[in-house]
């Protein structure tokens, strides 16, 4: 998950320490030693900004205020200030988090990773539906039951996706086969019975919830 990090701090030792550590973790690191440099480097669209509050020129609070409306990435203040009023001023300027000096490099790396994971989730929101203990993630193509991943083949997930996207609607075997295998599929609609049997067996290993009903003489439906 490495990305681009801007480290802005007027202390050369801190900049060097953070740059060496973050580059060792695979990040591309931009640096700035004052507010003007931080503003210029922010134009390079970093994925996260580590911003010292007490810098020459525009301080960190002012830099944050100027760029907040133009960058959506997380801004994390590096500061020796620990008073509540200082934190409130930082959050009011648009900061997302605080790291207090002196800091532990492992904690800094962990917070950076957590913020970047959160940004990735926002950038690519999952398309998920929940049915009791069962969750179907159409984006990741995963099925979980009671919090446990249920391994499905490609065709098995296709059947789950089709039925769960239309809960309560009955699909006969021919229609399911047509939609999933299309007319170019090898085999016939009898394969649907076998796939649904396997899906039910896999779900039963994790939950007692019955998701796929048989509507005798008609087909199958997702039990909402």
N, C-alpha and C positions, 0 to 999 in steps of 0.2 A: 504493500500500500504506500510506499514512499512517494513523496510529492515535493513541492517547492516551498521552502520555509524562508521567511525574511526575519533575520535577527537584527534588531536595532537597539544598540546600547552604547553609551559613551565610554564604557570601560573596556579597553582593548583585551584584557585578560578574559573577561566574560565572553566577549564575541568570539575569541579564538577557541575557548573551551567548548562553547556550544557548537561552533562550526565543525570542529574536529569530531565531536561526538555524533552529531547528526549526519554528517557526511559518511561516517563509519556505519551508520544504519541505513544508508542508501538514499538519503534525501539530497536534493539540490538546494544549496544554501546561498541566499543573498545576504549581504551585510550592510549595515549603516551605522555611522558613529554619531550622528546628530539628527535633529528633526528634519532638516532640509533633505538630507540624504535618504531618510526614511520615506519622505513623500515621493522622491524620485523613484526609489526602488519599489514602492507600492504599485507603480504603473506596470510592473513586470508580472502582475497578476499572480502573486504567491498563493499557495493553498492555505497557509496559516502565517500569522505575523506574531512574533515575540517582540514586545515593545516595552522598552524601559520608560518609566515615567519621567525621571529626572535627566533629561538630555539638553544639550545646548541648542539654541535656536528655538523653534517651536518645541515645547516639551511633549511627552508622550500623550498627555490628555488632549492637547491641541491637535497633534497629528491624528489621533483617533477620531476626533470630531470632524476634521477636514475630509478624511477618507471614508468614513463609515457609510455615507450615502452612496458611495461609488464602488465599494468592494463588499462582497458578501461573505468573504472567508472569515474564519474565527480570528479574533484579536485577543491575545493573551498578554496581560501586563506582567512585566518583571519589575518588582519593586521591593524596597526595604520598608515601605510604609505599611503599617498593619492596623491603623486606626479605621474604625468603621466609616468615618466621614470620607476618608480617602478612597475606600472601596466603593462607597456610594457614588463618589465623583467619577470614578472609573467606569462603573456600570452605566452611569448617566451619559458618559461620553460615547458609549457604544461597545465597551469591552465585553468579552464573553467569559473571561476567567482571569484569575490572579495566580501568580507563582511568587512566593515570598523568598527574597534573598536572605541568607545563602540557601541554595536549593540543591537537591539531589538530582543528578543527571538521569537516573532511572525514572524518577517521578516526572521529570520534564518530558522524557520520551513517552511515558505512559499517557500523560495528558494530551500530548500532541496526537498520538495514535487514536485516542478516544474521540477527540474532536474531528479528526479526519474521517473516522468511521461514521460518525454522525452526519457529516457533510455528504458522504457517499450515499447514505440512506436517503437523505433529502433529495439528492440529485436524481436518484433512480428509485422512486418509491415503489414498493412492492404492491402487486395487485393480489390481495389475499381475501379469501372468504373463510368465515369461521362457522362450523356446524358442531356445536357442543364441544367435545374434546378434539374434534377433527379440524385441521386447518389446511386449506388448499392454497398454495402460492403459485399463481399462474405465471408470474414473471420468472421465478427461479425454477419452476416446474418441480415442486416438491410437495409431498403430502406428509403431514405429521399427525400422530394420534397420541393424545395424552402427553404431548411434548416430545415424543420419540419419532424420529424420521422413519417413514415406512418406505422401503426400497421398492420402486416400481419400474417396470420396463417402459420403454417409450410408448408403446401402444396402450399399456395399462394406464399410464398417466393421461394419455389422450382421451380414453374413455371416461376417466374420473373428471377431467376438465370439462368435457362435453356435458355430462350429466349434472355435475355440480353447478355449472354456470346457468342451468335451467332447472332449478329445484322444483320438483312436483310435476314436471312435464314428462310424459311417457314417450320413449323412443323405442320403436321396434328394432329387431336385430338387423334387418335389412337397411334401415335408415342409419343406424350407428355405423355399420360397415361402409356404407356409401360415403358418409361424412369423414370417416377417419382413414379408411384404406383407399377410398375413391374407386373409380371404375378400373383403375390399373392394378388394384391389389390382387395378389395371388391367393387363392383360396375362396372361401364363401362365408356367409354370415354365421355359420355354425361356430366359427372360431370365437365369436363374441361371448358365447356361453362359457367357454374355457377361460377366457380372459377375466370375465366377471367372477368366476369361481376363484381364481387366483387372488384377485383384489380383495374379495371377502375374507379369504383365508388369512391374508397378510394383515388386514385390519383387525381381525379377531384376535391376533396375537398381542395386540396393544390396547384394545378397547372393546367393550361389549356393545358398543353402539352399532346399529345396523344402518348403513348409509345407502345401500342400493337395494331397492325393493323390486321384486318380480311381480309384474301385473299380468296374471295368467291370461294367455291368449292375446296379449297386446305387446308386451316388451318389458322395459326396465325404466325406473325413475329414481332420481336422487331423493332420499327421504330428508326433507328440510327440518 
